[in-house]
Amino acid sequence: MTSSLIFRQLFDPTSSTYTYLLGDAASGEAVLIDPVFEHERRDLALLRELGLVLKATLDTHVHADHVTGAWLLKQRCGSEILLSEHSGAINFDRLLKHGDRVGFGSRYLEVRATPGHTNGCLSYVLDDLSRAFTGDCLLIRGCGRTDFQQGSPGLLYRSVQTQILSLPDDCLLYPGHDYRGLTVTSVREEKRYNPRLGGDINEADFAGYMNHLGLPHPKLMDIAVPANLRCGRPEGKAGEAADDQQWAALTYSFSGIWEITPQALEERLAAAAAQPIQLIDVREPQEFVDVLGHIPGAQLLPLSQLAARAGELDASRPVVAVCRSGARSAQATVLLQKSGLKQVANLTGGMLRWRAEGLAVEGGQA
């Protein structure tokens, strides 16, 4: 019996890039297809929350419109960097060729060489032929351009027809991009409705279409291509993400919020630190003195007043927001970040969890 698949489709609005997470539920192993540099935190947060270990990142090709997150993710969790043997890249762990398999737990992706957009384009087909990840080779009702990076209309046409549209009709196809908000298509749909590659269109028709697109080059091409040839490793840097919060033991949630546990907060408050924490309780005044009490040293600053009073806080010192359950204080961290504060975290579980762990309070009831 095939192990249950965990699957998520993620999106970068800047470049309209899709990143795909595939995990094996039984083993907890996972792979990421086409990760984006700026979303390293998001991807790691999702992996953590789903209980998955990232084994590898797989790029479908050397991208021209965004920088891959492969290098950063390797630094964070030791995942291997995989891409085509024809990519011309450095800093990889494994080069893939047609017919290879990339395993995660009991599941695997079959590697299919689909050049034409670039020489090093790969598509990845799930073991049961239910899904395929086509990168820029085949898009929803379209395809990748063929006018730079070793592009070839004839090669792309043959790649799509022999390696993708030859899959079962009900196989779902997930592209590397979509600029209209579409998320998925199928072999059957593309064979019938793709205006460039479907129906009775032959190679000559396709080449004539592609040779007259007249598209401008991607805006980030001069930055993205060299960076992706290094597998996303920044020049002259160690590959660390910017703006990490290192003033306490924090975690970054998939919802985009920095979180601190009650235990970590207690330890940080007790430490003789050069940067004392500003602990703000964003509940209403009656709640501050109600049954749950409040954390010693907390300043009452209700969420309803926070936007107007954010200037009262010292921007050079870390802030931890607290409420009853962690919901209102999560919103408080968003408001504080928008006001310009950089070191802001939410108390996970709020006063309910703080009290449940038996930590010190002022006021309240036993």
N, C-alpha and C positions, 0 to 999 in steps of 0.2 A: 504493500500500500504506500502510495506517495505521501510524504510528510506534508502537513498543512503549510501553505505559503502565506507569508506576510508580505503585503504589497502596498506601497504608498507612492503616489505621484506628487512631486513637489515642483514649485514654480519660482522662477526669478523674473519679476516684472520688468527689470531694466533691459534684459536681453531676450525676454520671452523664451527662456530656456527651461526645459523640463529636466528634472533630476528624478531618477527612479531608485527606490529602495526595495530590494527583494531580500526576504529573510526566511530561514527555515525554522518553523516554530519549535520543532523537537530539539534541535541542537543549539538554537540561538545564534547561529552564524548568519551573516548578511553581507551583501555587496551593494555598492552604490554605482549607478550608471550616470555619467556626466555630472559630477558634483561641481558647484560653482564656488569660487574662492570666497566671496563675501558671505556665503551661507554656511560656513564651516560650523559655527556655533549652533545654528538651527538643526543641522543634520546630526550633530553629536547629541544634542538634547533629545531628538526623536529616538535615536538609537538607544539612549539610556532609558527613556521612558517605556520603550517597547521591550526592554531587556535583551537587546541584541548586541553582538560583538561584530564590529566591521572587519571582515577578512580582506577585502580588496575594493579598490575603485577601478572602474572600467570606463575609459573614455572612448566614444565612438569614432573620434578623429581629432586632429589638431584644430581646435576651434579658432575662428577669426573674430568672434563677437563677444567673448567673455573669457576670463581666465579660469582654468580648472582649479578645483579645490583639492586635487589629489595629494599634492605635497603637504599642505597643511594638515590634512586628515592623517597622513602617515606620521607626522610629528606627534599628533595627539593620541593616536591609538595603535600605531604600528601596522596599519593596513598596507597591503602591497599595492603598487601602482602598475596597472596593466593597460596596454594599448597596442596598436598594430605594429608588426615588424616593419612595415613600410612608412611609419610615421616620421622617422628621422629624429626622434626625440632622445633626450638624455635623462638621467635620474630615474629611470624606470626600474622595476623589479622583475618584470616578465614581459616579453614581447609575444604577442598573439598572432597566430596564423590561421588560415581557413581550416576549419574542422576541429580546432582545439575545443576543449571543454573547461569551463571555469566553475568549480564546485563551491557550494555553500551548504554545509550539512549533507543531507541526502539528496539535495536538489542540485541542478547544474544549468548553466547557460551554454548553448552551442555557439561557437564563433563562426560567423559567415563573413567572408571578405566581400565588401560591396563598394569597390572603388568607382570613381566617376565625379563625385563632388570634390574629393581629394584622393590622392593615391592610397592613403592610409585609412579609408573609411571601413568600419566594421559594423555589422548588425549582430544583435545577440538574440537568440531564439531559446525560449524556455523549454525545458526537457520534454514536456508533454505537448508541445506545439500549440499551446493555448494563447501564448503571447510572444510578440517579437518587438524588439526595440531597435528602431531603424535609423536613429541619429538624424543627420541631414540628408541621407540618401533618399528616403521617401517621406514626404510630409503629408498632412491630411489634404487631399485634393491638390497636391503639388509635389515639389521635390527641391532638393538643394541646387544651387546655381553651379555652373560648370565653367566659369570664365576666369578663374584664378586658382592657385594652389593645386596645380596639376590636373585641373578639371578636364573632363572629356564627356561630351554628350553621348557618344556611342558607348563608352564604357559604362556610364551610369544607366543607360537604357538596358543594357545586357545584365547588369547587376540586379536591377529591380525585377526584371522579368524572370531571371533564373533562380534568384536567391530569396526573393520576398513574395512576389505574386505567385510563386509555385507552392507556397505553403497552403494548408487547408483553408477553404473559404471562410470558415468561422474563426480563424486565428485573428486575435485582436492585435492591432498595430499601434505602437506608441512612438510618436515622433520626437525628435530632439528639440523642436520648437513648434509653436503655433502663435500667430500674431492676431488671431481673431477670438481666442478664448476656447477653441475646440480642444478636446483632450484625448480622444481616441477614435480610431477607425477600424476597419477590418479588411482582410484581403478581398472579400467579396465586393465591398463598397468601392475600393480603389480600382479593382479590375473593371468595374462598370462605370464609375463616375469621375475618375481622375482625368482632368482635361489634357494632361500632358502625357500620361502613360497608360491610360485605360482604353477599353473598347478596341477598335481596329487600328489604333495608332501604331505605326511601325517606326523603325529606327530613323529613317529619313525624315518622317514627320516630326519626330521628337527633336532631332538635331536642328531642324529649321526653326522650331519654336525657341529652343534654348539659345541659339546663336543670335537672337534678336531681342533679348530681354532688356538690354541697355540699363542695367542696374548700377548704382554707385557702389563703391567698395564700402564694407562695414566701417563704421566710425572708429572702432577700437582695434582695427586690424593690425596697425603698426605696433600696438602694445600687446595685444592678445596672442598673436602668432608666436613672437619670440618667447613670451612667457610660457606658452603651452609647449613649446619645443623643449623647455626645461621642466615640463610636468608641473608647472605652477610654482616652482621655487623662485622667490624674489631674488633679484640680483643683489649680491652683497649683504644679504640678510639671512638670518637663521630660519626664516619661514614661520615666524611666530605671528599670530593674529594680533592686530592692534587693539588697544583699549581694554585689555584684560583687567578685571578687577581683582587685585591681589591683596587687598587690605583685610580680607577674612576668607574663611573656607566657604566659598559660594558655589552654587550650581546655576546653570543657565537653562531655563525651561523652554520647551518647544513653543510656548506662547510668547516667548521673547522677554521674559522677566528674570532678573537675577534674584535668586532665593538664598536665604540663610536659615538653617535649622535652629530650633530653640537651643540645643546643646552647643552649637557653634557660636551662637550669639552670646550665651552665658560665658563661654570661655573668652570670647573677644572683649566682653564688658569687664571681665575680671583681670584681663592682662593690663600691665602698665605700658600702654601704647603711646607713641608719639602723636597719634591722631585719634583722640577720643571720639567715640561714635555719638552722633546726634540721633537719639531714639525718639521718634515721634509717634504718638498714638492718634490715629485719624478717626476714632469713633466719636460719637456725640458726647457732650459733657456728662450726661446722666449715666452713660455706659462706663465712663472712665472710673466712676466710683461705685458701680453696681456690683453684682455678685461675683463677676470674674476678677474684679480689681484691675490693677495695672502693674506693669513692670517697674521696679524701682528705678528712678531717674528718668522715666519717660516724660516727654513734654506733650501736653494735649494740644493737638492742632487738627481740628475736625476736617474731614475731606471736603465738606461744603465750603470751607474757608481757605483751603490749601492754595488754590491758584492765586488768590489775592495776597496771601501771606508768605508765599515761597521765598520772597526776598529776605525774610527774617532768618533764614538758615544760612550757615557758613558754607559757602561753596567749596572751601578747601578741606572740609572734613566729611567723612562718610556719613550717610544717612540710612537708618533702618526704619521702615514703616511697619506699623503694627495695627491690627484691628481684631475683631472677634474671631474670624475664620481664615483670614488671609485674602479674601476677595476684594474688599474695599482698599486694603493696603497695596494690593497689586496694581489697582488703578492709580493709587497715589504715586507709586514709583514711576508710572508712565508720565503723569503730570509733572513730577519733579524733574525728570529727564528732559521733558520739553521746555522746562523753565531754565535749563542750562546746567543743572547739577549732573556730574559724571559718575560719582560714587554713590549709588543708590541700590538698596536691596529690600526685598520683602520678607517678612518673617513667615516662614512656611507654617500653615495651619493656625496662625494667629494666637490669640490668648487661649483658645480652646486647647490647642496642643501644648502650649507653654504650661498651662495648669495640669494637663494630663501627665506631663513628665515630672511633675512635682517641683517645679522651679519657683524661686522666690517671687512673691507678689506683695504689693501694698494694697490694703483695703480688701474688699471682697469677702466671700464667705467660704468656709471650709468645705 
